[in-house]
Amino acid sequence: MHVPNRLRVLVASPLGHVVAGPLQSALEQAVVTVAITEDEFTRSVAGHVRFDVVVADLIWNRPDPEWCFDGLDVIDALDKHERQAPVILATHGHGLEDDHLDEARLRNEVAAVIEKSDGFATLMSAVHAVAVGQGVAEKPGPPRRTPLYELFAGQRGHTAGRLAGAIASGNASDGASLARAAKVSPNTANKVTSHYLGPLIEERGEQPTSSPLTQAAVYRWCGLHARYLISWCRRHGHSDVLGPMPS
């Protein structure tokens, strides 16, 4: 398979230097750039020539970047700076990534999803394929629930996302504090279970066995999906509901 000369590859990962050396050696004439922080990624992209391939961790494995920057931010930042490029997302293969993966599979910018445990050969194969415009087949997985990415669409969806993000970030413990954190009316906050998040949870089949769905169960659900809820709010103009990031 012929790879274009002077292929430009960006590796966006806290451990990017681990694979950059072998990648550089295997690709010979390629230019491999590493970004291990959000700031480094921005400096590598903004105002520079487009990369041919971007390899990014889906979930970053440092506590701070994990909550403040992830592979979906990489995609959005490429769009923001008008430096769109095909993205290969590398996963750890655990359930905490499911919500992120659900969105990634719907994003046209994602050219491939690979598991880190599959090793360097799989990464190299994916980079080669993407570099010449070929897709990379994903491993088949179990049927997934309706993605939160789709359920948070539209005005009602954005309100649901704001409410969920405020709860997930630990800024709300009851209706009054939820209204303040999400900057909604008390009436809207009081409908978080009946009108906003409750129906969404039931549509995904994630309600507890007890019936009816309680406010406590909704708050627990937000905690279980906190990584994605915080990421979604951050990337959709709702950072104001988050407050301090979890540590």
N, C-alpha and C positions, 0 to 999 in steps of 0.2 A: 504494500500500500504506500503510495507516494505522499509524503507530507510536504507541504509548501516550505520553501526555503525561508529562513529567518522567522519561523513560527513564533508568535508572541503569546506566552502563557502566563497567566496570573494565578498564583496559588494563595487563596485567602483562608488562612487557618492559623490558630495560635501555635500549631506545631508545623507550620508550613516548611520550615527549613529542613525538617526530617526527610521530606520527599523531594525537595527542590534539587538537591545534589544529584540523586539518581535520575530524576526527570531530565535535568540538564544534560547528563551524560548520555542518556538513551536517545534524546532528541537531537544530539549533535549541534547543529547550527542554530537551534532555537534560543530565544531570549526568555528566560524564566525569571519572573519577578515574584517576590514573596511579600505578603502583607499579613502581619500577625496581630494587628489592632485595627479598629475602625479608622483611626486617623491615618495610618499607613495605607489602608485601602483607598481612602479618599484621595490622598496625595498621588497614589499610583494611577488613578483613573482620571481625575478632573484635569482637563486641559491637555491631556496626553493622547497619543495615537491609540486607537482601539486595540484591544487584545483579540487574538483569534479564538482563544479558549480561556474560560475562567473556571478554575477548580475551587470549590468552596465547601467548607464544613457546613452541614445543615444546622447542627446544634454545636456551638463552640464549647470546648471542654475546659474553659476557665470560668469560675463563678461569675465574674463581672461581665465579660463579653456574652456569656450564655444568656443573661437576662437583658443585655443592652444592645446586642448586635448578633445577627445570625445569618444563615444562608439566604433567607428571604429578604433581609436588608440588603445583601449584596446585589440581588436582582433589581430591587427598587432603586438602589444608588446608581447602578449602570444606566437605568432609564432616566433618572434625574439629571445625570451629567451627559446624557446623549452619547453614551459610549456602549451601547448595547452589544452583547456578545453571547454566544452560546455558553450555557453554564452547566458544568458537571457538579452535582451535589454528592458529597460523601457522607454517609450515615454510619452511626454506631450500631444500628440494627436493634434498638430497644424501643419499647412502647412509648416512651416519653416523646418520641419523634413523630408519632402518628398524625397529630394535627398539622404539623409542619409539612409532612409528606403529602397529606391530602391536598393542601394548597399547591405544593410544588408540582404535583401531577397535572394541575389545571393551568399552570403557567407556561406559555409558549416559549419563554426564554430558556426553560430547562431542557437541555438536550439529552441528559442522562442522569440516572440515580444509581450510585454504586455503594456497596458496603465496604467499609474499611477492612473488615476481616477477610475479604476476598483477596487482599494483597496487592502488591505493586503491579503485577502483571495485568490485573484487571483495570487498574488506573491507566496504565500505558495504552492498553487496547482501546479504552474509552476516549483518551485524548487523540489517538490516531484517527479513530472513526469520526469524532466530532470535527477534527481539523479538516477533513475532506468532505464534510457535509453529510455524513451518514449518521443515522440514528443508532442508539444503543438499546437493545431490548432489556427491559427490567425483568427481574425474577417475578413470576406470578405470585400474587399474595391473596389473602382472604378478602372477600367482599367488604368494602368499607362503608361506614355510615355516611350520611350526607355531610359533606365538609362544612366546617364552621365558616370557612371562606365564602361559601355560597349563602349560608344562612344569615351572614352579617351584611348582605347587600341591601341597598335602598335605605330610606330614612328610618324605617322601623328597625332594620337590621343594625344600623349604626347606633341607634339608641340602645339596643340589646347589647352590642359590643361595648359601649361605654359603661353600662351598668356592670357587665361581667368583668371588665378590666378594673373598675374601681374596687370590686370585691376581691378579685384575684391578687391585687397589689396590697391588700391588707388595709385599705383606707376606709372600709365600711364594715360595720358590725350590726347595723339595724337600718330601718327605713330612713330615719332622720339623717344619720351619717352618710348613707348611700346617696340621698338627695344632694347633700353638700358636696360630696366627692365627685359625683358624676355631673353636677351642675344641672340637675333636672328638678322638676316640681316634686313636692312630697307625694302627690297623687301618682306620678309616673313611677317613683321609687317604690311605692306600695304595691304596684302592679308587676314587680319584677318576677314574681312566681306565677301569677295568673295569666299575664299577657305577653311578657317579654322572654324570659329565659325558660320558664316552665314548659311552654309548648315546644320550644326548640329542643330541650332535653328529651322530651317525650318523642319527638319526631326522630331523634337519633337512637331511641330505645335505651337510653341511659338512666331512666328514672329508677329509683330503688323499688324494692318489692312492696314497700308500704304505700298505701294510697289514702288520701290524695298526696300529691307532691308538696312537701313542706318548704318553708323558707330556709330552714337549716340544711335541707338536702341540696337546695340550689347553691347555697354558699359553699358547701363541701364540693360540689361539682366544679365550681369556679376554681377552687384550690387545686383540684386534680388536673385542670387544663390551664393552669396559671401561665406556664411558659408561652403557650401560643396566644392566650388572651392578651398578655402584656405585649408580645410581639405585634399582634394585630393592631392594638391601640396605638403603639408607637409609630407604626408605618402608615396609619390612616388618619393622622392629624388629631389624635385623641390622647396625646401624652399628658395633657393637663389632668386627666383622671387618675394618673398612676402615682404621683408623689414620689417619695424615695423608692429606689429599686430594692428588691429583696437581696439579702446577703447570704 
